């Protein structure tokens, strides 16, 4: 009132009958903030466990804001259309009532889809976006009024796009499908990727690019003397700071890899043939028994038992015996799956990864915090810790004959600071994960497709008969690798 009176006196002093129409906006400028406040307040206190007085009072705040804006807007329009206030107010009224009718339907849909909290939050957000309007009109109203016709069209276009985007975001049949919101409301991202963007490299986040070009492989996994550091944001997520796979520094990684590289040579794997054959024989017996007893086996668990027994044998010279456990008692595939889900979370929250890799697993297990499949994985890790401690304490160092990974990691030639329980435990845990899941998954998928494709199965059997004339034959790796279908790297094999 004070400001309106001031404007009236000033207008009279300038010989004008009345002040500029913008003088009618004070009430809206004063009360507009109450609208989003009231909406957010109501949205987040409309809970059964919060006193009903909270939403009731918030509706008073909201109502106060609406009255301020409503009265102000009508006065402003009437004053702006000085000679035709009736037509202007009638148009405004029509627009308001149409919007109110549409909103009655939309609000119902929104409440059903989003619930009252998020509906009121969305409306509060829209009210916040429009909050500056009375202030902007107060400053630039005179200018806007000079292009009155254009501004009406502009307001219509803006209103149309707001309605269209609201529909696409919240009510479109595809609205529940995740993806960038910009792609949900417009064709711009698609246009950008199909037309504007050139080349196979795109930036996927503030510090990384995605490369869709196989030729780039040699650039990244460059051999020889070309130095490559691993990305700490990636390696921390593995939760095994002491392992070679988590070693960022090129030189340190090289040194750690040097200790293990022998174990991945063709000769080492050939030396392991009898161990592999032994375990495959055990598996064969289990398959036969299951066949005779008509028991259904879960292939991922069965193959994970085989690969886990092999890799534990390779690590510390003794299998964990998953293959001979009555029901294969092996939930590693499931547990490793959960761990990989966690990996994706860890990548984005490195402090969480640091925290998780330092958890007191032993105590947590005792307190019963870690159970289920993850509990089993923790058991495996604790057993590995025990083996690592035993390997470090052992005074008999093996230098000849088949060595285990722990023999290599604890050898005198390895720097002393590298011979710790944490280092051994982390290395063995990575090898356990990398050596169990990958190969078990490959075998399960191959078995599934072979069972589905009988022609292919018969072809493979025919090929295998060449090196396995009887069921008891034990082919060597060098014989097997000569079978074209078995080593084919295309699917379906040519
Ligand atoms: C189907 C089988 C397998 C696939 C597809 C596979 C794939 C991969 C890939 C792509 C990497 C590179 C990751 C990177 O640094 O960007 C890797 C690393 C590694 N894999 Fe495998 N892998 C398989 C089996 C195995 C097995 C059986 C073992 C162990 C017995 C193993 C142990 C490792 C280790 C230790 C690393 C880290 C190497 C380093 O940091 O230098 N992997 N694997």
Boltz pocket constraint, residues with backbone or C-beta under 6 A from the ligand:
constraints:
  - pocket:
      binder: B
      contacts: [[A, 244], [A, 245], [A, 246], [A, 257], [A, 311], [A, 430], [A, 431], [A, 434], [A, 435], [A, 436], [A, 438], [A, 439], [A, 442]]
      max_distance: 6.0
